[in-house]
């Protein structure tokens, strides 16, 4: 997978947001709010050319105390949501 290069992580008043960097998405005013976990993952993943769920799990477990099963479930849900929003390409 790859993160959508049309969005970049920015912090506005301390809140993590994905802000469109291209005209098409900017015209839709499609700023996306992130929580602390997804902002951390996005920030790390956008530095990587390609990633898979195992990469996400490793990043998650590096930063948070979470067992393998929970990490896999959480990362799967995040991938599903990001895919539906067009934030990742498979």
C-alpha positions in Angstrom: 0.0 0.0 0.0 0.9 3.6 -0.3 -0.4 6.7 1.4 -2.2 9.2 -0.8 0.3 11.9 -1.7 -2.6 14.3 -2.2 -2.8 14.7 1.6 -0.2 15.8 4.1 -0.3 15.7 7.9 -0.5 19.1 9.5 -1.1 20.2 13.1 -3.5 23.1 13.5 -3.9 24.3 17.1 -2.4 21.0 18.2 -5.0 18.9 16.3 -3.7 16.5 13.7 -5.3 16.9 10.3 -4.8 15.5 6.8 -4.9 18.5 4.5 -5.3 18.2 0.8 -2.3 19.3 -1.3 -3.9 19.1 -4.7 -6.6 21.4 -6.3 -9.2 18.6 -6.7 -9.3 17.7 -3.1 -8.8 21.2 -1.9 -11.8 22.4 -3.8 -13.9 19.8 -1.9 -12.6 21.2 1.4 -11.8 17.7 2.4 -9.7 18.2 5.6 -9.7 15.0 7.6 -9.4 14.9 11.4 -7.1 12.2 12.9 -6.7 10.9 16.4 -3.3 10.5 18.1 -2.9 6.9 16.9 -3.8 7.4 13.3 -1.7 10.7 13.1 1.3 8.8 14.4 0.8 6.0 11.9 0.2 8.4 9.0 3.3 10.4 9.9 5.5 7.3 9.9 3.9 5.7 6.8 4.1 8.7 4.5 7.9 8.5 4.9 7.8 4.9 3.5 7.5 4.2 -0.3 5.2 1.1 0.3 3.9 -0.6 3.4 1.7 -3.5 4.4 -0.3 -4.4 7.5 2.8 -5.9 9.2 4.7 -2.6 8.8 1.7 -0.9 10.5 1.6 -3.4 13.3 5.4 -3.0 13.9 5.0 0.8 14.1 2.0 0.5 16.4 3.7 -1.9 18.8 6.9 0.3 18.7 4.9 3.2 20.1 2.1 1.5 22.1 1.8 -1.5 24.3 -0.6 -3.7 22.4 -0.7 -7.4 21.7 -0.4 -8.9 18.2 -4.1 -9.8 17.8 -5.4 -6.3 18.9 -2.7 -4.6 16.7 -3.7 -6.6 13.7 -7.5 -5.9 14.2 -6.9 -2.2 14.8 -4.6 -1.8 11.8 -7.0 -3.7 9.6 -9.8 -1.3 10.6 -7.6 1.7 9.9 -6.6 0.3 6.5 -10.3 -0.3 5.6 -11.3 3.2 6.6 -8.4 4.8 4.8 -9.1 2.8 1.7 -12.8 3.8 1.7 -11.7 7.5 2.0 -9.2 7.1 -0.8 -6.3 7.8 1.5 -4.3 4.7 0.6 -3.8 2.8 -2.7 -3.6 -0.9 -2.6 
